[in-house]
Amino acid sequence: MDVRGYAVMSEQAPLTPWAFTRREVRDDDVAIDIEFSGVCHSDIHTARSEWGPISFPCVPGHEIVGRVSAIGSAVSGFSVGQRVGVGVYVDSCRTCKNCLSGMSNYCEEGFTGTYNTPERSGEGITQGGYSTGIVVNEGYVVNVPESLDPAGAAPLLCAGITLYSPLKEFGAGPGVKVGIVGLGGLGHMGVKYAVAMGAEVTVFSHSESKRDDALAMGAHHFVVTNDETVFQTHAKQFALIINTVSASIDLNLYLELLGLDGTLVMVGLAAEPYPIKPFSMAPQRRRIAGSTIGPVSELQEMLDFSAEHNIVSDVEVIDADYVNTSWDRVVESDVRYRFVIDVSTI
């Protein structure tokens, strides 16, 4: 399967056009003609070796929506022409207790990322969605409801599930007071899902300019955090707070917002350690938890929930030759709220 894409060819190099070949379709594979591919900040961190050394060439992209172009002889869950999606990973060990319990995103051996990860077969390195086509095992492909705008649905495959999963796991629901820290590519999805789940949602942001957006998305309250007295005003009011900010922040301030048995979930991760004061946690039996995406079954559940509630990401659709500029703008937080590549322009 000959495809075209955009790849980083060497350390700190810009993305450039690159033609390459996907593997042949195996019995349990699905081949996909990609329509849209979201731009995730983790693409930038990875391709710029900010999270460690990588393999080159590197084709990023793990927010993929497209149409099935071919299926293997053993595939029963998908058909040619169906709109489907691929998220952050395309394989796992399938034998550890987490995989066997349906939580393959927490594979004990580590899942096989959609890009920049050695194939478990030893055949090479995975390449991602900034490309015209991909071949994926059917167990890691999901159906994208036709009612969803495909461009707006693409970021759901990462940003969407990254927020949906902890909101569900940690009890967001009718009447529950939920705080979302940051209104960016992740945070705006948290607002939409938490509101749809019936929670009372407060956005914490350093930027007053995002107030109108947050309220338009359904948030009930918007708190500007530049004045630290707001943390005293809202102390012990929340059952669940999700931090979507990747910059270093004082987590102790947000822990003090939690009431008894409240949970602060980390999905935005800074490179530096976070200093935690024991007395920010012990008096109210507070917890800090982590979360990363969700299993394939929950990815499908999230897409179905999104279709039911008409939830998609707020996106700026771009031509492929704009992708390097889009990366610069993501780093500068100059996007509301996710870039999505129109793959037909590659």
Backbone hydrogen bonds, N-H to C=O, Kabsch-Sander energy under -0.5 kcal/mol:
donor,donor_aa,acceptor,acceptor_aa,energy
3,V,20,F,-3.0
5,G,18,W,-2.2
6,Y,130,Y,-2.3
7,A,16,T,-2.8
8,V,58,C,-2.7
9,M,7,A,-0.6
9,M,14,P,-0.6
13,A,10,S,-2.2
16,T,7,A,-2.5
18,W,5,G,-2.7
20,F,3,V,-2.1
22,R,1,M,-3.3
26,R,24,E,-0.5
29,D,26,R,-1.7
30,V,136,V,-2.8
31,A,70,A,-2.9
32,I,134,I,-3.0
33,D,67,R,-3.2
34,I,32,I,-0.8
34,I,132,T,-1.3
35,E,65,V,-2.7
36,F,65,V,-2.2
37,S,341,I,-1.7
38,G,63,E,-2.4
39,V,339,F,-2.8
40,C,38,G,-0.7
43,D,40,C,-1.5
44,I,40,C,-0.9
45,H,41,H,-2.2
46,T,42,S,-2.6
47,A,43,D,-2.7
48,R,44,I,-2.0
49,S,46,T,-2.1
50,E,45,H,-2.6
51,W,45,H,-0.8
52,G,49,S,-0.8
58,C,8,V,-2.2
64,I,86,V,-2.3
65,V,36,F,-2.3
66,G,84,V,-2.2
67,R,33,D,-2.3
68,V,82,Q,-2.5
69,S,31,A,-2.8
70,A,31,A,-1.2
72,G,29,D,-2.4
74,A,27,D,-2.2
75,V,27,D,-0.6
75,V,72,G,-1.4
81,G,68,V,-2.7
82,Q,79,S,-2.0
84,V,66,G,-2.8
85,G,142,V,-2.5
86,V,64,I,-1.8
88,V,157,L,-0.6
90,V,112,T,-2.9
91,D,112,T,-0.8
100,L,96,C,-2.7
101,S,97,K,-1.3
102,G,99,C,-1.6
103,M,98,N,-3.0
106,Y,103,M,-2.1
107,C,104,S,-1.7
110,G,107,C,-1.3
112,T,91,D,-2.8
113,G,111,F,-0.8
114,T,88,V,-2.2
116,N,126,T,-2.6
119,E,124,G,-3.4
122,G,119,E,-1.7
126,T,117,T,-3.0
128,G,59,V,-3.3
129,G,61,G,-1.9
130,Y,60,P,-2.4
131,S,129,G,-2.5
132,T,4,R,-2.2
134,I,32,I,-1.8
136,V,30,V,-2.6
138,E,28,D,-3.0
140,Y,137,N,-2.2
141,V,138,E,-1.4
142,V,85,G,-2.2
144,V,83,R,-2.1
148,L,145,P,-1.6
153,A,149,D,-1.9
154,A,150,P,-1.2
156,L,153,A,-1.4
157,L,153,A,-0.6
157,L,154,A,-1.8
158,C,155,P,-1.5
159,A,155,P,-1.1
160,G,155,P,-1.7
161,I,156,L,-1.7
162,T,158,C,-2.4
163,L,159,A,-1.0
163,L,160,G,-0.8
164,Y,160,G,-2.8
165,S,161,I,-2.1
167,L,163,L,-1.9
168,K,164,Y,-2.3
169,E,165,S,-2.8
170,F,166,P,-2.6
171,G,168,K,-1.1
172,A,167,L,-2.9
175,G,198,G,-1.8
176,V,173,G,-2.0
178,V,176,V,-0.7
178,V,200,E,-2.7
179,G,240,L,-2.6
180,I,202,T,-2.8
181,V,179,G,-0.5
181,V,242,I,-2.7
182,G,180,I,-0.7
182,G,204,F,-3.0
188,H,184,G,-2.4
189,M,186,L,-0.8
190,G,186,L,-1.8
191,V,187,G,-2.1
192,K,188,H,-1.7
193,Y,189,M,-2.5
194,A,190,G,-2.5
195,V,191,V,-2.4
196,A,192,K,-2.0
197,M,193,Y,-1.8
198,G,195,V,-1.5
199,A,194,A,-2.2
200,E,176,V,-2.6
201,V,199,A,-0.7
202,T,178,V,-2.5
203,V,221,H,-2.3
204,F,180,I,-2.9
205,S,203,V,-0.6
205,S,223,V,-2.4
208,E,206,H,-0.7
210,K,207,S,-1.7
211,R,208,E,-1.9
214,A,210,K,-2.5
215,L,211,R,-2.4
216,A,212,D,-2.3
217,M,213,D,-1.8
218,G,215,L,-1.2
219,A,214,A,-2.2
220,H,201,V,-1.9
221,H,201,V,-1.7
223,V,203,V,-3.3
225,T,205,S,-2.0
225,T,223,V,-0.5
227,D,224,V,-0.5
228,E,226,N,-0.7
230,V,227,D,-1.8
231,F,228,E,-1.3
232,Q,228,E,-0.6
232,Q,229,T,-0.5
233,T,229,T,-1.9
234,H,230,V,-1.7
235,A,232,Q,-1.1
236,K,256,E,-1.9
237,Q,234,H,-1.2
237,Q,257,L,-1.2
238,F,257,L,-2.5
239,A,177,K,-1.9
240,L,177,K,-1.5
241,I,263,T,-2.5
242,I,179,G,-2.7
243,N,241,I,-0.5
243,N,265,V,-2.9
244,T,181,V,-2.1
244,T,242,I,-0.7
251,L,249,I,-1.2
253,L,250,D,-1.0
254,Y,250,D,-0.8
255,L,251,L,-2.6
256,E,252,N,-1.7
257,L,254,Y,-1.0
258,L,255,L,-1.6
259,G,238,F,-2.8
261,D,284,Q,-2.6
262,G,259,G,-2.1
263,T,239,A,-1.9
264,L,287,R,-2.9
265,V,241,I,-2.9
265,V,263,T,-0.6
266,M,289,A,-3.0
267,V,243,N,-2.3
267,V,265,V,-0.7
268,G,243,N,-2.3
269,L,267,V,-0.6
270,A,268,G,-0.5
280,S,277,K,-2.3
281,M,278,P,-1.6
282,A,278,P,-2.6
284,Q,281,M,-0.6
285,R,282,A,-1.5
286,R,281,M,-2.4
287,R,262,G,-2.1
289,A,264,L,-2.8
291,S,266,M,-1.2
299,L,295,P,-2.3
300,Q,296,V,-2.2
301,E,297,S,-2.0
302,M,298,E,-2.8
303,L,299,L,-1.9
304,D,300,Q,-2.4
305,F,301,E,-2.6
306,S,302,M,-2.5
307,A,303,L,-2.2
308,E,304,D,-2.3
309,H,305,F,-2.0
310,N,306,S,-0.7
310,N,307,A,-0.5
311,I,306,S,-2.6
312,V,310,N,-0.5
313,S,152,G,-2.4
315,V,313,S,-0.6
316,E,338,R,-2.4
317,V,315,V,-0.5
318,I,340,V,-2.9
322,Y,319,D,-1.9
323,V,320,A,-1.8
326,S,322,Y,-2.3
327,W,323,V,-2.1
328,D,324,N,-1.7
329,R,325,T,-2.2
330,V,326,S,-2.4
331,V,327,W,-2.2
332,E,328,D,-1.5
333,S,330,V,-1.8
334,D,329,R,-3.5
335,V,333,S,-0.6
338,R,314,D,-0.7
339,F,39,V,-0.5
340,V,316,E,-1.9
341,I,37,S,-3.2
342,D,318,I,-2.8
343,V,35,E,-2.0
343,V,341,I,-1.1
344,S,35,E,-0.6
345,T,342,D,-2.1
346,I,343,V,-1.9
